[in-house]
Amino acid sequence: MTKKAIFLSVLALTLAVTADAQPPTAPPTGTAPAHVAYRAKQILGSKVLLQGNATAGTVDDIVFDDQGNVEYLIVVDQGQYRTVPWAAAKYNLDQRTAVINITTDQYKVVPTYTAQTYPNFYAPAYRTTTYKYYGLTPGQLRRIERREGLRP
């Protein structure tokens, strides 16, 4: 090996080690983090509120699809369960609350069930109907609509 080749190898190695040793740069101020990490134990047991701070119950369970995506919250109040699409709730982890932007009257018409009679969460009619109660479209359809430019 020539002196020049050895020098270039040492220089490249030094630069690589120096680059690894640099602290990661912080995101520019004023930008929001790309993702918020939610932990199940932060969500389970959270109080669920509706418009006007009306209490709807507490988060009893979380439903995942077969790909591991969170699909629904299960809200319980006095032994009655309701399915709430994950996207319908906004979370305040400090106060352990989930707020759903519908009225009490709208929430009352959402079908209920018991722990012994859970619905088939992924039956197409159930998904579509459940999402409509909250003014939403099921996830797969939302992705298709966005891709085709039908929805912002």
Secondary structure, 3 states (H helix, E strand, C coil): CCHHHHHHHHHHHHHHHHHHHCCCCCCCCCCCCCCCCCCHHHHCCCEEECHHHCEEEEEEEEEECCCCCEEEEEEEECCEEEEEEHHHEEEECCCCEEEECCCHHHHHCCCCECCCCCCCCCCHHHHHHHHHHCCCCCHHHHHHHHHCCCCC
